[in-house]
Amino acid sequence: MISLVPDEMPDPAPYRLLTSVVAPRPIAWVSSISSEGVPNLAPYSFFNAVAGFPPVILFSLSYRRKEPREKDTLRNVRETGEFVCNVVNETTAEAMVKSAADWPYGTSEFEAVQVEAASSVDVAPPRVAQAPVAMECKVTQIIPVEGATNVMVLGRVVRFHIQEELYLPEQGLVDTRQMRPVMRLGGPVLYTKIGELFELEIPQM
């Protein structure tokens, strides 16, 4: 067994190790809009659901190492209090990766990587038209991570947009197999798809 202490590891070794251990990670393809009305689109793989009643999701983003240090997404959600979380699938994966480039401030990634935008209903930021699922969110908390360069953004889901063929109304679920989500692994280029699925039931005590 190897034992490693993050404080004794060179930068960015702890980050690389962590992202290979906590895997696969779903990707929040976050669309936001500036106070001037410029849309932004960027992926974040530090992302998960954190509450069900009401539904709340969280994504975490880091500051840049260069100026301006605050990413457009963080600036936008601070100013407007809204965002859309778009699910990344096999169809949209290449566009997602292109949108992750360090585009200049004020660039609309929708236009830069030729992603079709669709109007949201309850929030101002547009959603990705091709996304299998998109969640319109109102920001509830923006929390700096103590001692780290990351900021957590929590948002309450106020509307789900789901491609009709994916929704299973009898169970109230999305067909995950058919959604074909793409997830992040360790390293800069490794991703994965849904593989073998199996069922486990919690014992009744």
Secondary structure, DSSP 8 states (H G I E B T S, - for coil): -----GGGS-TTHHHHHHHHHS-SEE-EEEEEE-TTS-EEEEEESSEEEEEETTEEEEEEEE--SSSS-S-HHHHHHHHHSEEEEEE-BTTTHHHHHHHTS---TT--HHHHTT--EE--SSSSS-EETT-SEEEEEEEEEEEE-TTSSEEEEEEEEEEEEE-GGGEETTTTEE-HHHH-B-EE-SSSS-EE-------------
